[in-house]
Amino acid sequence: MTRFPPHRLPEKRRTHCRRVAVRLLFCAATLLSACSGIKTYENSLDKNLHVHTATDSGSWFSRVRAAVDIHRVGEDCALDYEGTVQLTGPATEIGMPQNRRSYLVFVFSSSSFFPNRSGTITYETLINPRPHHHYDTAVTHKNDMYNVVIREIPTDRSAGRELDRLMLSACRSSSDRK
């Protein structure tokens, strides 16, 4: 039997080993993502929520990620998680159901290699998208400061208005009046 030093393995055997390694890594990544509990938002409706994202960690050794969790708000103000949209680029288009309350949770996750730390900040608001309107949203995170601004703009392109932040308690108080 001929023995080859590791650096002189026949090409066919090296290719097979690479394929096996890639498959194992893919399987591990799939299992880890399945365990994360994050469900991707279906996002099949007409795109009426336009999110402009700007994140800057302020350091080469840290990073900030942004996402939005979308919840359906029931008649009794109970939340039903519909999914998450990762805000990875400078602009993201999301389709929100019209004339139905939704609860948006903007999540800013930061992690730092040196010093070893991580954290999460959220911004939550209740929204009821109206027909013939779109919603321009500015999501920023810079130097541990975050901001979310949502503007409701009619399709006739008038200036629109900035929406106030509404907590889930606003839903409960409006339900009590009915």
KEKOL-100068 format. One record per residue (C-alpha): residue number from 1; residue in one letter; x negated, z negated, y. Coordinates in steps of 0.25 Angstrom, whole numbers, plus 5000, padded with zeros to 4 digits. Layout:
NUM; a; X; Z; Y
...
***
This chain:
1; m; 5000; 5000; 5000
2; t; 4995; 5004; 5014
3; r; 4995; 4993; 5024
4; f; 4996; 4997; 5039
5; p; 4992; 4988; 5050
6; p; 5004; 4985; 5059
7; h; 5000; 4994; 5070
8; r; 4999; 5006; 5060
9; l; 5012; 5005; 5053
10; p; 5018; 5019; 5050
11; e; 5027; 5024; 5061
12; k; 5039; 5024; 5052
13; r; 5038; 5009; 5049
14; r; 5036; 5006; 5064
15; t; 5048; 5014; 5068
16; h; 5056; 5007; 5058
17; c; 5052; 4993; 5063
18; r; 5055; 4997; 5077
19; r; 5069; 5001; 5073
20; v; 5071; 4988; 5065
21; a; 5066; 4980; 5077
22; v; 5075; 4988; 5087
23; r; 5087; 4985; 5078
24; l; 5085; 4971; 5076
25; l; 5083; 4969; 5092
26; f; 5096; 4977; 5094
27; c; 5104; 4968; 5083
28; a; 5098; 4955; 5090
29; a; 5103; 4960; 5104
30; t; 5116; 4964; 5099
31; l; 5118; 4950; 5092
32; l; 5114; 4943; 5105
33; s; 5123; 4951; 5114
34; a; 5135; 4948; 5104
35; c; 5132; 4933; 5105
36; s; 5132; 4933; 5121
37; g; 5147; 4933; 5122
38; i; 5147; 4943; 5133
39; k; 5157; 4953; 5132
40; t; 5156; 4966; 5140
41; y; 5167; 4969; 5149
42; e; 5175; 4982; 5145
43; n; 5174; 4988; 5159
44; s; 5184; 4999; 5156
45; l; 5193; 4999; 5168
46; d; 5191; 5006; 5181
47; k; 5179; 5001; 5188
48; n; 5184; 4993; 5200
49; l; 5174; 4982; 5201
50; h; 5161; 4987; 5206
51; v; 5149; 4976; 5205
52; h; 5137; 4978; 5213
53; t; 5126; 4969; 5207
54; a; 5113; 4964; 5213
55; t; 5104; 4954; 5206
56; d; 5090; 4949; 5209
57; s; 5084; 4937; 5202
58; g; 5073; 4936; 5213
59; s; 5062; 4936; 5203
60; w; 5055; 4945; 5192
61; f; 5056; 4934; 5182
62; s; 5072; 4932; 5183
63; r; 5084; 4941; 5182
64; v; 5099; 4940; 5186
65; r; 5110; 4947; 5178
66; a; 5124; 4948; 5183
67; a; 5137; 4951; 5175
68; v; 5152; 4949; 5177
69; d; 5161; 4943; 5167
70; i; 5175; 4948; 5168
71; h; 5187; 4939; 5164
72; r; 5202; 4943; 5163
73; v; 5211; 4932; 5170
74; g; 5224; 4929; 5163
75; e; 5237; 4925; 5169
76; d; 5234; 4911; 5166
77; c; 5220; 4913; 5173
78; a; 5213; 4912; 5160
79; l; 5200; 4920; 5159
80; d; 5198; 4931; 5148
81; y; 5183; 4936; 5147
82; e; 5183; 4951; 5147
83; g; 5168; 4954; 5148
84; t; 5156; 4955; 5156
85; v; 5149; 4966; 5164
86; q; 5134; 4965; 5166
87; l; 5131; 4968; 5180
88; t; 5117; 4975; 5177
89; g; 5117; 4986; 5187
90; p; 5119; 4987; 5203
91; a; 5133; 4991; 5201
92; t; 5143; 4989; 5190
93; e; 5158; 4994; 5189
94; i; 5168; 4986; 5182
95; g; 5183; 4989; 5179
96; m; 5192; 4977; 5182
97; p; 5207; 4976; 5178
98; q; 5216; 4978; 5190
99; n; 5227; 4968; 5194
100; r; 5221; 4958; 5184
101; r; 5213; 4946; 5188
102; s; 5199; 4945; 5182
103; y; 5188; 4934; 5183
104; l; 5174; 4939; 5186
105; v; 5162; 4931; 5183
106; f; 5149; 4936; 5189
107; v; 5138; 4931; 5181
108; f; 5123; 4930; 5186
109; s; 5113; 4927; 5176
110; s; 5099; 4924; 5180
111; s; 5087; 4921; 5171
112; s; 5072; 4919; 5174
113; f; 5060; 4920; 5166
114; f; 5051; 4911; 5174
115; p; 5056; 4900; 5176
116; n; 5065; 4901; 5163
117; r; 5079; 4900; 5169
118; s; 5093; 4906; 5169
119; g; 5106; 4904; 5175
120; t; 5120; 4910; 5178
121; i; 5129; 4910; 5190
122; t; 5143; 4916; 5190
123; y; 5152; 4920; 5201
124; e; 5167; 4921; 5196
125; t; 5179; 4927; 5203
126; l; 5193; 4931; 5200
127; i; 5197; 4945; 5204
128; n; 5210; 4953; 5203
129; p; 5206; 4968; 5204
130; r; 5217; 4976; 5211
131; p; 5220; 4991; 5209
132; h; 5214; 5001; 5219
133; h; 5203; 4991; 5222
134; h; 5188; 4990; 5218
135; y; 5179; 4978; 5218
136; d; 5165; 4979; 5224
137; t; 5157; 4967; 5219
138; a; 5143; 4963; 5224
139; v; 5136; 4954; 5214
140; t; 5122; 4949; 5218
141; h; 5112; 4939; 5213
142; k; 5099; 4936; 5221
143; n; 5090; 4924; 5221
144; d; 5100; 4915; 5213
145; m; 5111; 4919; 5223
146; y; 5123; 4927; 5218
147; n; 5135; 4933; 5225
148; v; 5147; 4941; 5221
149; v; 5156; 4948; 5231
150; i; 5168; 4956; 5227
151; r; 5175; 4966; 5236
152; e; 5189; 4972; 5233
153; i; 5190; 4986; 5239
154; p; 5202; 4995; 5239
155; t; 5200; 5009; 5234
156; d; 5202; 5015; 5248
157; r; 5188; 5009; 5250
158; s; 5192; 5000; 5262
159; a; 5182; 4988; 5264
160; g; 5190; 4979; 5254
161; r; 5188; 4964; 5254
162; e; 5179; 4954; 5247
163; l; 5186; 4946; 5236
164; d; 5185; 4931; 5237
165; r; 5180; 4924; 5224
166; l; 5191; 4918; 5216
167; m; 5189; 4908; 5205
168; l; 5198; 4907; 5193
169; s; 5205; 4895; 5199
170; a; 5211; 4905; 5209
171; c; 5218; 4912; 5197
172; r; 5223; 4898; 5192
173; s; 5229; 4894; 5206
174; s; 5236; 4908; 5208
175; s; 5242; 4907; 5194
176; d; 5247; 4893; 5197
177; r; 5255; 4898; 5209
178; k; 5263; 4908; 5200
***
